[in-house]
């Protein structure tokens, strides 16, 4: 039982080849600009769903991580561009999301895309992207004093709250790592079939 568990975390991730569909998009400047703009628009729509559709929109809002991951897998510069453009679109569409997106789902998307492209195994991707998410949530909670986790969570720095946020960040990053790897693989297969 221990062996499969260790193999899962230490197994090498599929690396981006220069001939992969995402790399080909990054090689063509026009395709790259259009793709980044499209991914940014999708990100802004997903993130603003919580404001437009109270209740069910909060289930759609976390999906804004996926387009940022895909843009970052094209190149880190493309990911930063999509991240920045998404923030500007949110400023126009749903300004209330400006404190949440840059420090949570957007930051996680950048971290995941960056570490999936450069790390060797899952444990590195999950750990480093979880640290990025944890740092963003902690900054929003304690520096900006924004009730990101609801009014029942104290705004004062507490070790137990910080530990729970880190455990949540690990679990959430692991989940998005798996989703991102499957999404990139499926996208690669569907684009190659065209």
JOQUIUR-V778616 format. One record per residue. N is the residue number from 1. RES is the residue in three letters. PHI is phi in radians with two decimals (none if undefined). OMEGA is omega in degrees with one decimal (none if undefined). BURIAL is 1 if it has 24 or more other ideal C-beta (glycine too) atoms within 12 Angstrom, else 0. Layout:
BEGIN
n:N res:RES phi:PHI omega:OMEGA burial:BURIAL
n:N res:RES phi:PHI omega:OMEGA burial:BURIAL
END
This chain:
BEGIN
n:1 res:UNK phi:none omega:-178.9 burial:0
n:2 res:UNK phi:-1.21 omega:-177.4 burial:0
n:3 res:UNK phi:-1.09 omega:178.2 burial:0
n:4 res:UNK phi:-1.09 omega:179.0 burial:0
n:5 res:UNK phi:-1.10 omega:179.1 burial:0
n:6 res:UNK phi:-1.17 omega:178.2 burial:0
n:7 res:UNK phi:-1.11 omega:179.6 burial:0
n:8 res:UNK phi:-1.05 omega:-175.9 burial:0
n:9 res:UNK phi:-1.37 omega:-176.4 burial:0
n:10 res:UNK phi:-1.66 omega:-178.5 burial:0
n:11 res:UNK phi:-1.04 omega:-179.4 burial:0
n:12 res:UNK phi:-1.14 omega:176.2 burial:0
n:13 res:UNK phi:-1.40 omega:174.2 burial:1
n:14 res:UNK phi:-1.15 omega:-177.3 burial:0
n:15 res:UNK phi:-1.55 omega:177.9 burial:0
n:16 res:UNK phi:-1.29 omega:175.6 burial:1
n:17 res:UNK phi:-1.57 omega:-179.8 burial:0
n:18 res:UNK phi:-1.17 omega:179.6 burial:0
n:19 res:UNK phi:-1.64 omega:-178.4 burial:0
n:20 res:UNK phi:-1.20 omega:-178.3 burial:1
n:21 res:UNK phi:-1.00 omega:-180.0 burial:1
n:22 res:UNK phi:-1.18 omega:178.0 burial:1
n:23 res:UNK phi:-1.20 omega:178.2 burial:0
n:24 res:UNK phi:-1.15 omega:176.8 burial:0
n:25 res:UNK phi:-1.10 omega:179.8 burial:1
n:26 res:UNK phi:-1.18 omega:-178.4 burial:1
n:27 res:UNK phi:-1.33 omega:179.6 burial:0
n:28 res:UNK phi:-1.65 omega:-172.6 burial:0
n:29 res:UNK phi:-1.11 omega:-180.0 burial:0
n:30 res:UNK phi:-1.15 omega:177.3 burial:0
n:31 res:UNK phi:-1.06 omega:-179.5 burial:0
n:32 res:UNK phi:-1.10 omega:-179.6 burial:1
n:33 res:UNK phi:-1.11 omega:-179.7 burial:0
n:34 res:UNK phi:-1.13 omega:-180.0 burial:0
n:35 res:UNK phi:-1.12 omega:179.6 burial:1
n:36 res:UNK phi:-1.12 omega:178.5 burial:1
n:37 res:UNK phi:-1.10 omega:178.8 burial:1
n:38 res:UNK phi:-1.12 omega:179.5 burial:1
n:39 res:UNK phi:-1.10 omega:177.2 burial:1
n:40 res:UNK phi:-1.14 omega:178.6 burial:1
n:41 res:UNK phi:-1.12 omega:177.9 burial:1
n:42 res:UNK phi:-1.09 omega:178.7 burial:1
n:43 res:UNK phi:-1.04 omega:-178.8 burial:1
n:44 res:UNK phi:-1.10 omega:178.5 burial:1
n:45 res:UNK phi:-1.16 omega:177.3 burial:1
n:46 res:UNK phi:-1.06 omega:-176.2 burial:1
n:47 res:UNK phi:-1.15 omega:-177.6 burial:1
n:48 res:UNK phi:-1.43 omega:-179.4 burial:1
n:49 res:UNK phi:-1.05 omega:178.8 burial:1
n:50 res:UNK phi:-1.08 omega:178.4 burial:1
n:51 res:UNK phi:-1.41 omega:-178.2 burial:1
n:52 res:UNK phi:-1.46 omega:-178.9 burial:0
n:53 res:UNK phi:-2.16 omega:-178.9 burial:0
n:54 res:UNK phi:-0.96 omega:-177.9 burial:0
n:55 res:UNK phi:1.69 omega:-177.7 burial:0
n:56 res:UNK phi:-1.19 omega:178.9 burial:0
n:57 res:UNK phi:-1.13 omega:178.6 burial:0
n:58 res:UNK phi:-1.25 omega:173.9 burial:0
n:59 res:UNK phi:-1.44 omega:179.9 burial:0
n:60 res:UNK phi:-1.46 omega:-174.7 burial:1
n:61 res:UNK phi:-0.94 omega:179.5 burial:1
n:62 res:UNK phi:-1.12 omega:179.0 burial:1
n:63 res:UNK phi:-1.16 omega:179.5 burial:1
n:64 res:UNK phi:-1.17 omega:176.1 burial:1
n:65 res:UNK phi:-1.21 omega:-173.2 burial:1
n:66 res:UNK phi:-1.03 omega:179.8 burial:1
n:67 res:UNK phi:-1.11 omega:178.3 burial:1
n:68 res:UNK phi:-1.19 omega:176.7 burial:1
n:69 res:UNK phi:-1.06 omega:-179.2 burial:1
n:70 res:UNK phi:-1.10 omega:178.2 burial:1
n:71 res:UNK phi:-1.12 omega:-179.5 burial:1
n:72 res:UNK phi:-1.25 omega:176.1 burial:1
n:73 res:UNK phi:-1.22 omega:174.0 burial:1
n:74 res:UNK phi:-1.12 omega:171.7 burial:1
n:75 res:UNK phi:-2.93 omega:-179.4 burial:1
n:76 res:UNK phi:-1.11 omega:178.0 burial:1
n:77 res:UNK phi:-1.10 omega:176.7 burial:0
n:78 res:UNK phi:-1.11 omega:177.6 burial:1
n:79 res:UNK phi:-1.11 omega:177.5 burial:1
n:80 res:UNK phi:-1.11 omega:178.4 burial:1
n:81 res:UNK phi:-1.13 omega:178.8 burial:1
n:82 res:UNK phi:-1.11 omega:178.2 burial:1
n:83 res:UNK phi:-1.06 omega:-179.6 burial:1
n:84 res:UNK phi:-1.16 omega:179.2 burial:1
n:85 res:UNK phi:-1.11 omega:177.1 burial:1
n:86 res:UNK phi:-1.11 omega:177.4 burial:1
n:87 res:UNK phi:-1.10 omega:178.7 burial:1
n:88 res:UNK phi:-1.14 omega:176.9 burial:0
n:89 res:UNK phi:-1.14 omega:177.6 burial:1
n:90 res:UNK phi:-1.13 omega:176.7 burial:1
n:91 res:UNK phi:-1.04 omega:178.9 burial:0
n:92 res:UNK phi:-1.46 omega:-173.2 burial:0
n:93 res:UNK phi:-1.50 omega:-172.4 burial:1
n:94 res:UNK phi:-2.54 omega:-176.1 burial:1
n:95 res:UNK phi:-1.05 omega:-180.0 burial:0
n:96 res:UNK phi:-1.16 omega:179.9 burial:0
n:97 res:UNK phi:-1.51 omega:-176.5 burial:1
n:98 res:UNK phi:-1.15 omega:178.8 burial:1
n:99 res:UNK phi:-1.47 omega:-175.5 burial:1
n:100 res:UNK phi:-1.59 omega:-173.3 burial:1
n:101 res:UNK phi:-1.02 omega:-174.8 burial:1
n:102 res:UNK phi:-1.09 omega:-174.9 burial:1
n:103 res:UNK phi:-1.86 omega:-178.4 burial:1
n:104 res:UNK phi:-2.16 omega:-173.8 burial:1
n:105 res:UNK phi:-1.14 omega:178.3 burial:1
n:106 res:UNK phi:-1.19 omega:178.8 burial:1
n:107 res:UNK phi:-1.12 omega:176.6 burial:1
n:108 res:UNK phi:-1.11 omega:178.3 burial:1
n:109 res:UNK phi:-1.07 omega:176.5 burial:1
n:110 res:UNK phi:-1.09 omega:-179.1 burial:1
n:111 res:UNK phi:-1.10 omega:180.0 burial:1
n:112 res:UNK phi:-1.09 omega:180.0 burial:1
n:113 res:UNK phi:-1.06 omega:-179.6 burial:1
n:114 res:UNK phi:-1.12 omega:-175.2 burial:1
n:115 res:UNK phi:-1.35 omega:174.7 burial:1
n:116 res:UNK phi:-1.13 omega:-178.9 burial:1
n:117 res:UNK phi:-1.26 omega:-172.2 burial:1
n:118 res:UNK phi:-2.06 omega:-177.6 burial:0
n:119 res:UNK phi:-1.58 omega:-177.2 burial:1
n:120 res:UNK phi:-1.67 omega:-177.2 burial:0
n:121 res:UNK phi:-2.51 omega:-175.6 burial:1
n:122 res:UNK phi:-1.09 omega:-175.1 burial:1
n:123 res:UNK phi:-1.05 omega:177.4 burial:1
n:124 res:UNK phi:-1.16 omega:-179.3 burial:1
n:125 res:UNK phi:-1.07 omega:-177.4 burial:1
n:126 res:UNK phi:-1.12 omega:-176.6 burial:1
n:127 res:UNK phi:-1.13 omega:-176.8 burial:1
n:128 res:UNK phi:-1.23 omega:177.2 burial:1
n:129 res:UNK phi:-1.23 omega:175.5 burial:1
n:130 res:UNK phi:-1.15 omega:177.1 burial:1
n:131 res:UNK phi:-1.12 omega:178.4 burial:1
n:132 res:UNK phi:-1.11 omega:178.8 burial:1
n:133 res:UNK phi:-1.12 omega:179.2 burial:1
n:134 res:UNK phi:-1.06 omega:179.2 burial:1
n:135 res:UNK phi:-1.10 omega:178.7 burial:1
n:136 res:UNK phi:-1.13 omega:179.3 burial:1
n:137 res:UNK phi:-1.12 omega:179.9 burial:1
n:138 res:UNK phi:-1.11 omega:177.8 burial:1
n:139 res:UNK phi:-1.09 omega:179.9 burial:1
n:140 res:UNK phi:-1.13 omega:-178.4 burial:1
n:141 res:UNK phi:-1.19 omega:-169.7 burial:1
n:142 res:UNK phi:-1.72 omega:-179.9 burial:1
n:143 res:UNK phi:-1.49 omega:-178.6 burial:0
n:144 res:UNK phi:-1.57 omega:-179.9 burial:0
n:145 res:UNK phi:1.00 omega:178.5 burial:0
n:146 res:UNK phi:-1.68 omega:-176.6 burial:1
n:147 res:UNK phi:-1.30 omega:-176.5 burial:0
n:148 res:UNK phi:-1.11 omega:-177.4 burial:1
n:149 res:UNK phi:-1.72 omega:179.9 burial:0
n:150 res:UNK phi:1.77 omega:-177.0 burial:0
n:151 res:UNK phi:-1.35 omega:-178.9 burial:0
n:152 res:UNK phi:-1.35 omega:179.3 burial:0
n:153 res:UNK phi:-1.59 omega:-177.5 burial:1
n:154 res:UNK phi:-1.15 omega:179.1 burial:0
n:155 res:UNK phi:-1.41 omega:179.0 burial:0
n:156 res:UNK phi:-1.24 omega:-179.9 burial:0
n:157 res:UNK phi:-1.17 omega:176.3 burial:0
n:158 res:UNK phi:-2.37 omega:-177.9 burial:0
n:159 res:UNK phi:-1.08 omega:-177.5 burial:0
n:160 res:UNK phi:-1.15 omega:176.7 burial:0
n:161 res:UNK phi:-1.12 omega:179.7 burial:1
n:162 res:UNK phi:-1.12 omega:178.4 burial:0
n:163 res:UNK phi:-1.16 omega:177.7 burial:0
n:164 res:UNK phi:-1.12 omega:177.8 burial:0
n:165 res:UNK phi:-1.11 omega:178.5 burial:1
n:166 res:UNK phi:-1.17 omega:177.6 burial:1
n:167 res:UNK phi:-1.11 omega:175.7 burial:0
n:168 res:UNK phi:-1.07 omega:-179.5 burial:1
n:169 res:UNK phi:-1.08 omega:177.0 burial:1
n:170 res:UNK phi:-1.10 omega:-178.8 burial:1
n:171 res:UNK phi:-1.13 omega:-179.2 burial:0
n:172 res:UNK phi:-1.15 omega:178.3 burial:1
n:173 res:UNK phi:-1.17 omega:177.1 burial:1
n:174 res:UNK phi:-1.08 omega:-180.0 burial:1
n:175 res:UNK phi:-1.07 omega:-179.3 burial:1
n:176 res:UNK phi:-1.26 omega:174.1 burial:1
n:177 res:UNK phi:-1.11 omega:179.5 burial:1
n:178 res:UNK phi:-1.12 omega:178.3 burial:0
n:179 res:UNK phi:-1.06 omega:-177.7 burial:1
n:180 res:UNK phi:-1.15 omega:178.7 burial:1
n:181 res:UNK phi:-1.12 omega:179.2 burial:1
n:182 res:UNK phi:-1.20 omega:178.9 burial:0
n:183 res:UNK phi:-1.11 omega:179.0 burial:1
n:184 res:UNK phi:-1.14 omega:179.1 burial:1
n:185 res:UNK phi:-1.15 omega:179.9 burial:0
n:186 res:UNK phi:-1.16 omega:178.0 burial:0
n:187 res:UNK phi:-1.12 omega:178.0 burial:1
n:188 res:UNK phi:-1.08 omega:179.4 burial:1
n:189 res:UNK phi:-1.20 omega:-176.9 burial:0
n:190 res:UNK phi:-1.23 omega:179.4 burial:0
n:191 res:UNK phi:-1.26 omega:178.4 burial:0
n:192 res:UNK phi:-1.17 omega:179.8 burial:0
n:193 res:UNK phi:-1.28 omega:-178.3 burial:0
n:194 res:UNK phi:-1.40 omega:none burial:0
END
